[in-house]
Amino acid sequence: MSQSYDRDTIERIRASRQVLAGDQVQPLADPWAHPTGPLGLTPLQRNYALLLVVLLLVAAILVPLIGIGAATIPLFLLGIGLLAGWLFF
C-alpha cells in the first residue's frame, strides 16, 4: 500500500523529526535561573533585597519623626521578610 504525501506534509514531517542544536534552543526567562550582576544575584533576589532595604529605611526614618510605635509596622514586615529569605533563599 503506497501513500502519497504532498510537499507541505513532507516538510512538516521533516521539521518535526529535526533535532535542534544547542545554540538554537533558547532558555526560558526564569528569574531563578542564573545570577547576574556584580553581586551575583538573580533579578528576583535583587528585588527582594531592595524591598528589605526600603523597609529598613522607612523604619529608620519613622523612629525619630513619629516614634518607635509607628516604626513597628515596617520593622515587623522586615522581620517577616528576613525569615522568608532564610527559608526560601
C-alpha positions in Angstrom: 0.0 0.0 0.0 1.6 3.2 -1.2 1.0 6.5 0.5 1.4 9.7 -1.4 2.2 12.9 0.6 2.1 16.4 -0.7 5.2 18.6 -0.3 3.8 20.5 2.8 3.2 17.3 4.7 6.7 16.1 3.9 8.2 19.4 5.2 6.2 19.2 8.4 7.3 15.6 9.0 10.9 16.6 8.3 10.7 19.6 10.6 9.1 17.5 13.4 12.0 15.0 13.2 14.7 17.6 13.2 16.8 17.7 16.4 17.7 21.2 17.5 21.3 22.1 18.2 22.3 23.6 21.5 22.7 27.1 20.1 19.2 27.0 18.6 17.5 26.3 21.8 16.6 29.5 23.8 16.3 29.2 27.6 13.2 30.3 29.4 13.1 33.7 31.0 13.2 32.4 34.6 14.1 34.8 37.4 15.6 31.9 39.4 17.8 30.7 36.5 21.2 32.4 36.6 22.7 35.0 38.9 23.8 38.2 37.1 25.4 41.5 38.0 28.3 42.3 40.3 26.6 40.8 43.4 25.7 37.6 41.8 22.0 37.8 42.5 19.1 36.8 40.3 16.6 39.6 39.5 14.1 38.2 42.0 16.7 38.1 44.8 17.9 41.7 43.9 14.3 43.0 44.1 13.8 41.1 47.4 16.9 42.7 48.9 15.9 46.2 47.7 12.5 45.7 49.3 14.1 44.8 52.6 16.4 47.8 52.4 13.4 50.1 51.7 11.6 48.7 54.8 14.7 49.3 56.9 15.0 52.9 55.7 11.3 53.6 56.3 11.6 52.3 59.8 14.8 54.3 60.4 13.0 57.5 59.2 9.9 56.8 61.3 11.7 56.3 64.6 13.0 59.9 65.0 10.0 61.5 63.3 7.0 59.8 64.9 8.4 57.2 67.4 9.1 53.6 67.7 5.3 52.7 67.8 4.9 53.8 64.1 8.1 52.1 63.1 7.0 48.7 64.4 4.9 48.0 61.3 7.8 48.2 58.8 10.1 46.5 61.3 7.6 43.6 61.7 7.4 43.3 57.9 11.2 43.4 57.8 11.4 40.6 60.3 8.9 38.5 58.3 10.8 39.2 55.1 14.1 38.2 56.7 12.6 34.9 57.9 11.1 34.3 54.5 14.5 34.9 52.9 16.1 32.4 55.3 13.5 29.8 54.4 13.4 30.4 50.6 16.8 31.6 49.5 
